Amino acid sequence: MEFAEVLRERRASRRLSQLELALRAGTTQRHLSFIESGRSAPGRDMVIRLSESLGLPLRERNVMLLTAGYAPAYPETPLDGSALAPVKDALDHILAAHMPYPAIIIDRPGDLVSMNAAADLLFEGCAAELLAPPANAFRIALHPEGMAPRIVNFPEWATHVLQGIRAELDRSPDERLAAVYDELSGYVPPARPKPGHLGFAVPLELRSDRGELHLMTTIMSFATAVDVTVSELKLEAFLPADPATAAILISSATTR
C-alpha cells in the first residue's frame, strides 16, 4: 500500500479533515493534499509529524515511516534487555507498592508480562494451560475454563472488556489483538441492560475461596515512551470497591 493511501485511510478513520490535520502537523492544506494525492513525497520529519498529529501508536508510526521509504525511528527493545532495566525496576516497584491489592502488566495483545502476588487470587481455579506462558489476560478473564465461571456479573463485565478491546482496535488495528477479540466474542453472551443502565464499565464481582470480591480497576501506561515495547505496556491495578473486599485482600496478603 502506498504512503498516500495509508495516510488518507488513517486520517479518515479519525474523522479529521485535511485542514484539521494540516494545522495539527504545522503544514498547509495544499501541501497535505499533494501528499495524499501522491504528487508530493513527504520528508522524514513530515511523516513523523503527521503520524504524531494522527495520534498513532509508535508501532504504527514506524510502519508509516517504512511505507514512506524511511527507516523506523522508534526502537523496539526486549523488556528483559539491559537498556530497559530502569523500566523493569519501575514496574516491579509499582507492582510491589500496590500490595495487598492485585495488579498485572500486559502488552498490546493482552499477554501477561508480570503480576504481583495478590493477583493469584484472581486466577485461582483457572486451567493450567491458560496460565502457561504466553498467558493472555483477556483470555484468562473470559474463557470458560478461566475466571468466567467465578464472575458473578459475567455478561456485563465481559462486555466491558470486549468494548475496551474494540475501542483499541478502532484506534489502531492489530492482527493479534483482533484475533483475540474474535475468539473472546464467542465466549460472551449478550448483555441485557437493566433499568437505569449507565454503561458496562462496572466493578468486577468475583467469587473466591475467601468470599466475593468487588473490584474496580485503573489502567496506567507510559505516556512519554519513545520505545515501542514500553509504549505498549499497560499496568492494570485492581482496587477494592467496598470495605469487605479490602478486608479479604488484606487478610489474604497476611496469610500468604
Steps between C-alpha positions, in 0.01 A plus 500: 500500500634844407567762767238737354231233530601406855496865606154559354372188671640597841369855472153381400488248786557788743237715329744783436479734204810581301497849649480370859788258450708758316460749786596236757808400300612858434457493124248625244191329369641537148820315595305227675274466198805454279637231736168313510468509122855372455612819327744583780730267697514593871833534679580284800418777749163559331412131524579507873298821550202360312515171694522687830216734402284197419572360846643178359672254736876475457476167320273655237726804469782264406274339241418842357871578472573169328211555259643842413842345438675593826653294779298461821564775756383321814692201640331182623713372786440167681365568845761272655783688325745710699386822331156467657623399845383833652153443350485146636610624844231769494231248407612257772491785751144597400381140518649456847366834620146404396495208743278370656286572194539312170686659208612364163702628205396409146628580152294615201337164415428444870780253576591493867843656554512506880277510807523535876430225752147624570399427139501128586160559659361605162625188324416232755327203337603596146614219269876452507528527121347848509761614750795349313720757320417684290184541707249752366320700770194564282468127427548408867223742594236387250582137415253240640792328675643827627346759730162500322318245722594703809391839364157574645423777250667325207284638212551860614869464586580306183322761289707767672822310414396447138402865459845601622670269250272621219581864581873420492462331161305796365784731608772275364440173309708202614473146362584320824261708708228460236542121517464510880187715463343259251572203727367664815184626331392137471514458879285800591120484519294809414479742791151631560509852645289538811285804588724793587785351295804731496732295281708187541788660693403304810695366799620141467298271729716193552443193717805380692576243767509785750173665397359711220725780377374828357784660306540817297795551268738770388736477202842669480732541201827675416376822339849625407643174365711512183558123489232282338518231769459746787225697323285188467519393865197551722483454875152405618452547872201356684361692796235399756158648427379442857643445853424126495714450190782707650491282814519179293795626298689622807435170680612301195828692487580443866440125479683449166 
